[in-house]
Amino acid sequence: MSRSGDLAQRRATLEGEWSRLIPHLKAPGPLPRAGRVLSHEVTASWARSLASVDPARASAPETADGAVDHRWSGSPLRGPVDALADELRSVADDAGFVTAVTDASGTILWTCGGRTMRRRAERVNFAPGGRWDEQARGTNALSLALRTGRPSTVFSAEHLVTALHGWVCYCAPVHGPDGRVLGVLDLSTTWDRSHPLAMATVRGLVSAVEAGLRTGAPAALPEDAPPLRLTCLGTGTAVRAGDGLRLRPRQLEILTLLALEPSGYTPERLREALYGDRPVTASTFKVRVRDLAAPHACCRAPGYRVWNGGLVPAHIAYTEGLPLMGHGRNVISDLTTDHPEVRALFAQIETQPVSDPRRRKLADELTTELVRHSVSEEIHLYPSVREHAESGDGIADKKLTDHAEVEQLLKVLEGLDAQDPR
């Protein structure tokens, strides 16, 4: 079965579970047993939501004070979001999503998207001023992310409200420097456009917003800033004001490509320039560019900056430091934590029946996590291994060879159906 067939089957199964469970949840008593396709988190949210939300309600209620312009202008999220606005619009337009940012109460403060998706969103008041907390709008990705403090995906009839059964939403909370949840960032689209990389994109964008909250939006260098000198023949180097910058070969390659192309690169052209005909997964490319461009390890090139997969005007700059990753800790802590999480994903895939559509979702999640993990090792760990460990070059080269083999396997995995026994 094709991926679109997997999604249609999953949607039909969820619709059946929704029709079976919702009448029982409205009655007093213990929660009925849900089918395997539904998580306890979703059914528990349904039960809580039914006390205040009619599943037939078409649109989200408006916040009590109406216009939210004043709340957005005073929000700590506005500066970092404005700095990323072009990238957020590009993601929404190119992939057919609508992007939303809320405050800590679940009220939408800002949205962007193409004309068609914004019209659809406005019909359900997925727009500034709309309330998307659980008490007002029932089970959705925004309300779950706010309640749990973790990223959340809600697909089709996992939503309590029937008007949202044609949607899929990917959402992650935005934490302030003090750890408080300040709101969420959400990408939503129609159910048939569900994509395994959407959540990775949301997490990358949220990381950029959180970095902006910690350090302020990245500013362009002053006009009299010393230029960056690239040496590309022989031993590649990057030097500014006499100080050498610690860049990996791939980073030097990207900077050189941008320096030689004043008009900049689209993500598609950059991928072609870097890899040519090599079979590189979309997951690998996007994670590599996103990690290179993260605000805590940011490369900007003459006239253009790599930023979460897009290129925008900027000056050359490079900021070193021990970056934060998806778990909010430093690189070594995250790499250590990744290992048992990846093993757990393998175990989940192996325990699912061959025909279970969740195998495809788990495989996509595994691909994203493995690529993110390997890219982080290549950028942050292996250069130190080469420099400080005995026989460090041999160790790092062996690991890079292993990564290349894994990438080939992931390319095969990305093209398999859920029913494939491999």
VEXDREN-2710 file (C-alpha; in Angstrom, 1 decimal):
% VEXDREN-2710
k/r/px/py/pz
1/MET/0.0/0.0/0.0
2/SER/1.2/3.5/-0.8
3/ARG/1.9/6.1/1.8
4/SER/-1.3/7.9/0.9
5/GLY/-3.1/4.6/1.3
6/ASP/-1.6/4.2/4.8
7/LEU/-2.8/7.6/5.8
8/ALA/-6.3/7.0/4.4
9/GLN/-6.5/3.7/6.3
10/ARG/-5.3/5.3/9.5
11/ARG/-7.8/8.1/9.2
12/ALA/-10.7/5.6/8.6
13/THR/-9.6/3.6/11.7
14/LEU/-9.5/6.7/13.8
15/GLU/-12.9/7.8/12.6
16/GLY/-14.3/4.4/13.7
17/GLU/-12.7/4.7/17.1
18/TRP/-14.0/8.2/17.5
19/SER/-17.6/7.1/16.7
20/ARG/-17.3/4.2/19.0
21/LEU/-15.8/5.9/22.0
22/ILE/-17.2/9.5/22.2
23/PRO/-20.8/8.4/23.1
24/HIS/-19.4/6.3/26.0
25/LEU/-17.1/9.1/27.2
26/LYS/-20.1/11.4/27.5
27/ALA/-21.6/9.1/30.1
28/PRO/-20.3/8.9/33.7
29/GLY/-18.0/6.0/34.6
30/PRO/-14.5/4.7/33.9
31/LEU/-12.9/5.3/30.5
32/PRO/-13.8/2.6/28.0
33/ARG/-10.9/0.6/26.5
34/ALA/-9.5/2.3/23.4
35/GLY/-8.2/0.5/20.4
36/ARG/-4.4/0.2/19.7
37/VAL/-4.4/3.1/17.3
38/LEU/-5.3/5.6/20.0
39/SER/-3.0/6.7/22.8
40/HIS/-4.2/7.1/26.4
41/GLU/-3.1/10.7/26.2
42/VAL/-5.7/11.4/23.4
43/THR/-8.6/9.5/25.0
44/ALA/-7.9/11.1/28.4
45/SER/-8.0/14.5/26.7
46/TRP/-11.3/13.6/25.0
47/ALA/-12.8/12.7/28.4
48/ARG/-11.7/16.0/30.0
49/SER/-12.7/18.1/27.0
50/LEU/-16.3/16.9/26.7
51/ALA/-17.1/18.7/29.9
52/SER/-16.8/22.0/28.1
53/VAL/-16.5/21.4/24.4
54/ASP/-19.2/20.3/21.9
55/PRO/-17.6/18.1/19.3
56/ALA/-19.9/19.6/16.7
57/ARG/-18.7/23.2/17.3
58/ALA/-17.3/24.5/14.0
59/SER/-14.8/27.1/15.1
60/ALA/-12.7/28.0/18.1
61/PRO/-14.1/30.6/20.5
62/GLU/-12.7/34.1/20.5
63/THR/-10.6/35.3/23.4
64/ALA/-12.6/37.5/25.9
65/ASP/-10.7/40.7/25.1
66/GLY/-11.1/40.4/21.3
67/ALA/-8.1/41.8/19.5
68/VAL/-4.7/40.4/20.5
69/ASP/-2.5/43.0/18.9
70/HIS/-1.5/44.4/22.3
71/ARG/-0.7/41.0/23.6
72/TRP/1.5/40.2/20.6
73/SER/3.3/43.5/20.7
74/GLY/4.2/42.8/24.4
75/SER/5.0/39.1/24.0
76/PRO/8.6/38.0/24.5
77/LEU/8.1/35.7/21.5
78/ARG/7.5/38.5/19.1
79/GLY/11.2/39.4/18.6
80/PRO/12.5/35.9/17.8
81/VAL/9.4/35.1/15.7
82/ASP/9.8/38.3/13.7
83/ALA/13.5/37.3/13.1
84/LEU/12.3/34.0/11.7
85/ALA/9.2/35.3/9.9
86/ASP/10.6/34.9/6.4
87/GLU/11.6/31.3/7.1
88/LEU/8.2/30.5/8.8
89/ARG/6.4/31.9/5.8
90/SER/8.6/29.9/3.4
91/VAL/7.9/26.7/5.2
92/ALA/4.2/27.4/5.3
93/ASP/4.0/28.4/1.6
94/ASP/6.2/25.7/0.2
95/ALA/4.8/22.8/2.1
96/GLY/1.1/23.9/2.2
97/PHE/1.0/24.5/5.9
98/VAL/-0.4/27.3/8.1
99/THR/1.9/28.3/11.0
100/ALA/0.7/29.6/14.3
101/VAL/2.2/31.0/17.5
102/THR/0.2/31.1/20.8
103/ASP/0.8/32.5/24.2
104/ALA/0.9/30.3/27.4
105/SER/-2.9/30.3/27.6
106/GLY/-3.3/28.8/24.1
107/THR/-4.6/32.0/22.4
108/ILE/-3.2/32.4/18.9
109/LEU/-1.2/35.6/18.6
110/TRP/0.3/35.2/15.1
111/THR/-0.2/33.1/12.0
112/CYS/1.1/32.9/8.4
113/GLY/0.4/30.7/5.4
114/GLY/-0.7/30.6/1.8
115/ARG/-4.0/32.0/0.8
116/THR/-5.8/28.6/0.5
117/MET/-4.6/27.2/3.9
118/ARG/-5.3/30.5/5.7
119/ARG/-8.9/30.5/4.3
120/ARG/-9.4/27.0/5.7
121/ALA/-7.8/28.0/9.0
122/GLU/-10.0/31.0/9.3
123/ARG/-13.1/28.9/9.0
124/VAL/-12.2/27.1/12.3
125/ASN/-10.8/30.3/13.8
126/PHE/-7.2/29.1/13.6
127/ALA/-6.3/32.7/13.6
128/PRO/-5.2/35.5/16.0
129/GLY/-7.6/35.7/18.9
130/GLY/-8.8/32.1/18.6
131/ARG/-8.6/30.0/21.8
132/TRP/-7.0/26.6/21.3
133/ASP/-6.6/25.5/24.9
134/GLU/-8.2/22.2/25.9
135/GLN/-11.1/23.7/27.8
136/ALA/-12.1/25.9/24.8
137/ARG/-11.2/23.8/21.8
138/GLY/-10.8/20.2/23.1
139/THR/-8.1/17.8/22.0
140/ASN/-5.7/19.2/19.6
141/ALA/-1.9/19.4/19.2
142/LEU/-1.7/22.9/20.7
143/SER/-3.6/22.0/23.8
144/LEU/-1.7/18.8/24.4
145/ALA/1.7/20.5/23.9
146/LEU/0.7/23.2/26.5
147/ARG/-0.6/20.6/28.9
148/THR/2.3/18.1/28.7
149/GLY/5.2/20.5/27.9
150/ARG/6.2/18.2/25.1
151/PRO/5.9/18.1/21.3
152/SER/2.6/16.7/20.1
153/THR/1.1/15.5/16.8
154/VAL/-2.6/15.1/16.4
155/PHE/-3.9/13.5/13.2
156/SER/-7.4/13.6/11.8
157/ALA/-10.0/12.1/14.2
158/GLU/-7.6/12.2/17.1
159/HIS/-9.1/15.7/17.3
160/LEU/-12.2/15.9/19.5
161/VAL/-14.0/18.4/17.2
162/THR/-15.2/16.9/14.0
163/ALA/-14.4/20.1/12.0
164/LEU/-10.7/19.3/12.6
165/HIS/-10.9/15.7/11.4
166/GLY/-9.5/16.8/8.0
167/TRP/-6.4/18.3/9.7
168/VAL/-3.0/17.1/11.0
169/CYS/-1.2/19.4/13.5
170/TYR/2.4/19.4/14.6
171/CYS/3.2/21.4/17.7
172/ALA/5.9/22.0/20.2
173/PRO/6.1/24.2/23.3
174/VAL/8.4/27.2/23.4
175/HIS/10.3/27.5/26.7
176/GLY/11.8/30.8/28.0
177/PRO/15.3/31.0/29.5
178/ASP/13.8/30.3/32.9
179/GLY/12.2/27.1/31.7
180/ARG/8.6/28.4/31.7
181/VAL/6.4/27.6/28.7
182/LEU/5.7/30.9/26.9
183/GLY/3.5/29.4/24.2
184/VAL/3.6/27.0/21.3
185/LEU/4.6/26.9/17.7
186/ASP/2.4/24.9/15.4
187/LEU/2.4/23.7/11.8
188/SER/-1.0/22.5/10.5
189/THR/-2.2/21.2/7.2
190/THR/-4.7/18.8/5.7
191/TRP/-4.5/15.1/6.8
192/ASP/-3.3/13.9/3.4
193/ARG/-0.2/16.1/3.5
194/SER/1.0/14.5/6.7
195/HIS/4.8/14.2/6.5
196/PRO/7.4/12.5/8.7
197/LEU/9.7/15.5/8.7
198/ALA/7.1/18.1/9.8
199/MET/7.8/17.5/13.5
200/ALA/11.5/17.8/13.0
201/THR/10.9/21.1/11.2
202/VAL/8.8/22.3/14.2
203/ARG/11.5/21.3/16.7
204/GLY/14.1/23.1/14.6
205/LEU/12.1/26.3/14.4
206/VAL/11.3/26.2/18.2
207/SER/15.0/25.7/18.9
208/ALA/15.7/28.8/16.9
209/VAL/13.0/30.8/18.7
210/GLU/14.3/29.6/22.1
211/ALA/17.9/30.6/21.1
212/GLY/16.6/34.0/20.2
213/LEU/15.0/34.3/23.6
214/ARG/18.3/33.5/25.3
215/THR/20.5/35.8/23.2
216/GLY/18.3/38.1/21.2
217/ALA/17.7/37.8/17.5
218/PRO/21.0/37.5/15.5
219/ALA/22.1/40.9/14.3
220/ALA/24.1/41.7/11.2
221/LEU/27.7/42.5/11.6
222/PRO/28.6/46.2/11.4
223/GLU/29.7/47.4/8.0
224/ASP/33.4/47.9/9.2
225/ALA/33.6/44.3/10.6
226/PRO/36.7/42.5/9.4
227/PRO/36.0/40.2/6.4
228/LEU/36.2/36.4/6.5
229/ARG/39.0/35.0/4.4
230/LEU/38.4/31.5/3.0
231/THR/41.2/29.3/1.7
232/CYS/39.8/26.4/-0.3
233/LEU/42.8/24.9/-2.0
234/GLY/45.0/22.5/0.0
235/THR/44.1/22.7/3.7
236/GLY/40.8/24.6/3.9
237/THR/40.7/27.4/6.4
238/ALA/38.5/30.3/7.5
239/VAL/40.1/33.2/9.2
240/ARG/38.8/36.5/10.5
241/ALA/41.0/39.2/12.0
242/GLY/43.8/36.7/12.3
243/ASP/41.7/34.2/14.2
244/GLY/41.1/30.8/12.7
245/LEU/37.5/29.5/12.9
246/ARG/37.0/25.8/13.7
247/LEU/34.8/24.7/10.8
248/ARG/34.2/21.2/9.4
249/PRO/34.9/20.5/5.7
250/ARG/31.2/20.5/4.9
251/GLN/30.8/23.9/6.6
252/LEU/33.7/25.3/4.6
253/GLU/32.1/23.9/1.4
254/ILE/28.8/25.5/2.0
255/LEU/30.4/28.9/2.8
256/THR/32.5/28.7/-0.3
257/LEU/29.4/27.8/-2.5
258/LEU/27.6/30.8/-1.0
259/ALA/30.6/33.1/-1.5
260/LEU/30.8/32.2/-5.2
261/GLU/27.1/32.6/-5.8
262/PRO/26.0/36.2/-5.0
263/SER/22.3/35.4/-5.8
264/GLY/22.2/32.6/-3.2
265/TYR/20.9/29.1/-3.3
266/THR/17.4/27.6/-2.8
267/PRO/17.4/24.5/-0.6
268/GLU/17.0/22.3/-3.8
269/ARG/20.0/23.9/-5.6
270/LEU/22.1/23.7/-2.4
271/ARG/21.3/20.0/-2.1
272/GLU/22.2/19.4/-5.7
273/ALA/25.5/21.4/-5.4
274/LEU/26.5/19.5/-2.2
275/TYR/25.6/16.0/-3.1
276/GLY/25.0/15.8/-6.9
277/ASP/23.6/12.4/-7.8
278/ARG/24.4/10.8/-4.5
279/PRO/21.3/9.2/-2.9
280/VAL/20.9/11.4/0.1
281/THR/17.6/11.3/2.1
282/ALA/15.6/14.4/2.5
283/SER/15.9/13.8/6.3
284/THR/19.7/13.8/6.1
285/PHE/19.9/17.0/4.1
286/LYS/17.4/19.0/6.1
287/VAL/18.9/18.0/9.4
288/ARG/22.5/18.8/8.2
289/VAL/21.5/22.3/7.1
290/ARG/19.4/22.9/10.1
291/ASP/22.2/21.9/12.5
292/LEU/24.7/24.0/10.6
293/ALA/22.4/27.0/10.7
294/ALA/21.3/26.8/14.3
295/PRO/21.7/30.1/16.1
296/HIS/24.1/28.5/18.6
297/ALA/26.4/27.3/15.8
298/CYS/25.6/29.8/13.1
299/CYS/27.3/30.1/9.7
300/ARG/26.4/33.2/7.7
301/ALA/28.0/33.8/4.3
302/PRO/28.7/36.9/2.2
303/GLY/25.3/38.3/1.5
304/TYR/23.4/35.2/2.5
305/ARG/22.7/33.2/5.6
306/VAL/21.8/29.5/5.9
307/TRP/18.8/29.5/8.3
308/ASN/16.8/26.3/8.8
309/GLY/17.0/25.3/5.2
310/GLY/16.6/28.7/3.6
311/LEU/19.0/31.5/2.6
312/VAL/18.5/35.1/3.6
313/PRO/20.7/38.3/3.4
314/ALA/23.3/38.6/6.1
315/HIS/27.0/39.1/6.7
316/ILE/29.5/36.3/7.3
317/ALA/29.6/35.3/11.0
318/TYR/30.4/32.2/12.9
319/THR/29.6/31.6/16.6
320/GLU/31.2/28.8/18.5
321/GLY/30.1/27.2/21.7
322/LEU/28.6/24.0/23.1
323/PRO/25.1/24.0/21.6
324/LEU/21.8/22.7/23.0
325/MET/19.9/20.0/21.2
326/GLY/16.4/18.6/21.3
327/HIS/16.4/17.6/25.0
328/GLY/17.5/21.0/26.2
329/ARG/20.9/19.8/27.5
330/ASN/24.4/19.9/26.1
331/VAL/25.7/17.8/23.2
332/ILE/27.3/15.0/25.3
333/SER/24.2/14.6/27.5
334/ASP/21.9/14.5/24.5
335/LEU/24.0/12.0/22.5
336/THR/24.1/9.7/25.6
337/THR/20.3/10.0/26.0
338/ASP/19.7/9.3/22.3
339/HIS/21.0/5.8/22.4
340/PRO/18.3/4.2/24.6
341/GLU/15.6/6.2/22.8
342/VAL/16.7/4.9/19.4
343/ARG/16.8/1.3/20.8
344/ALA/13.3/1.8/22.2
345/LEU/12.1/2.9/18.7
346/PHE/13.6/-0.2/17.1
347/ALA/11.9/-2.4/19.8
348/GLN/8.5/-0.7/19.1
349/ILE/8.9/-1.3/15.3
350/GLU/9.7/-5.0/15.9
351/THR/6.7/-5.5/18.1
352/GLN/4.2/-4.0/15.7
353/PRO/2.3/-6.4/13.3
354/VAL/3.5/-6.1/9.7
355/SER/0.2/-4.6/8.6
356/ASP/0.0/-2.0/11.4
357/PRO/0.2/1.5/9.9
358/ARG/2.1/2.7/13.0
359/ARG/5.2/0.9/11.7
360/ARG/5.5/3.7/9.0
361/LYS/5.1/6.4/11.6
362/LEU/7.7/4.8/13.9
363/ALA/10.1/4.3/11.0
364/ASP/9.8/7.9/10.0
365/GLU/10.5/9.0/13.6
366/LEU/13.5/6.6/13.7
367/THR/14.9/8.1/10.5
368/THR/14.7/11.6/11.8
369/GLU/16.3/10.7/15.2
370/LEU/19.1/8.7/13.6
371/VAL/20.0/11.5/11.2
372/ARG/19.9/14.2/13.9
373/HIS/22.1/12.1/16.1
374/SER/24.7/11.3/13.4
375/VAL/24.9/14.9/12.3
376/SER/25.4/16.1/15.9
377/GLU/28.2/13.6/16.3
378/GLU/29.9/14.6/13.0
379/ILE/29.7/18.3/13.8
380/HIS/30.4/18.4/17.6
381/LEU/32.0/15.1/18.7
382/TYR/34.3/13.7/16.0
383/PRO/36.4/16.9/15.5
384/SER/37.3/16.6/19.2
385/VAL/38.0/12.9/18.8
386/ARG/40.4/13.7/16.0
387/GLU/42.1/16.4/18.1
388/HIS/42.4/14.7/21.5
389/ALA/41.9/10.9/21.3
390/GLU/44.7/8.5/20.5
391/SER/44.3/7.3/16.9
392/GLY/41.5/9.8/16.7
393/ASP/41.5/10.1/12.9
394/GLY/41.1/6.4/12.5
395/ILE/38.2/6.3/15.0
396/ALA/36.4/9.2/13.4
397/ASP/36.9/7.9/9.9
398/LYS/35.5/4.5/10.9
399/LYS/32.4/6.2/12.4
400/LEU/31.9/8.3/9.3
401/THR/32.0/5.2/7.2
402/ASP/29.4/3.6/9.4
403/HIS/27.2/6.7/9.1
404/ALA/27.4/6.6/5.3
405/GLU/26.2/3.0/5.4
406/VAL/23.3/3.9/7.7
407/GLU/22.3/6.7/5.4
408/GLN/22.0/4.2/2.5
409/LEU/19.8/1.9/4.7
410/LEU/17.6/4.9/5.7
411/LYS/17.2/5.8/2.0
412/VAL/15.8/2.3/1.4
413/LEU/13.6/2.5/4.6
414/GLU/12.1/5.8/3.5
415/GLY/10.7/4.2/0.4
416/LEU/9.1/1.1/2.0
417/ASP/5.4/0.7/2.8
418/ALA/4.2/-0.2/6.3
419/GLN/3.3/-3.7/5.1
420/ASP/6.8/-4.5/3.9
421/PRO/8.2/-7.2/6.3
422/ARG/11.7/-5.7/6.0
END
